[in-house]
Amino acid sequence: MTRMQGNDLLIDAFGRVREQVHATVDGLTVEQLHWRPAAESNPIAWLLWHLARVQDDHVADVAGLEQVWTAQGWAERFGTPYAPGATGYGQSARDVGELRVSAADLLTGYHDAVHEQTVAYVSALNDADFDQIVDRRWDPPVTLGVRLVSVVSDTLQHVGQAAYVRGVTLRDRR
């Protein structure tokens, strides 16, 4: 019997995020992707863009890779008004409202590309790799394992928020 390793757990977790990203946008119109429950709320499109940007940024950093965002031309396809390195962290409500996507498949396409790079990187890890220090700016310093779990946590929170907004927008549009 094969024993489950840490990378298997992470691949499963990132796969669950991917499934929920697709489920969250399934059947939504562009208007619904950009709908905000309140002026200061984040719309589905921004939440999913943001979670993919954070995953892309953080995983590329620890893997020593270029972000999918720039390497595969997603920045140009999205045409955001943001700086190329922006991930959405610290953006104002006005900034959030400036993100416009033409279709849900732009969001899922980008997330799928990030997911693919993430899985390729995580697949090659072994359990000893997770103890490697990747960020000494914190006390205690952040290990690779902690950083990857943090990315899973952040992305799950944002996809859950997006799913909630989906439920509200569908309820309000009946």
Buried (B, 14 or more C-beta within 10 A) or exposed (E): EEEEEBBEBBBEBBEBBBEBBBEBBEEBEBEBBBBBEEEEBBBBBBBBBBBBBBBBBBBBEBBEBEBBBBBBEBBEBBEBEBEEEBBBEEBEEEBBBEBBBEBBEBBBBBBBBBBEBBBEBBEEBEEEBBEEEBBEEEEEEBBBBBBBBEBBEBBBEBBBBBBBBBEBBEEEEE
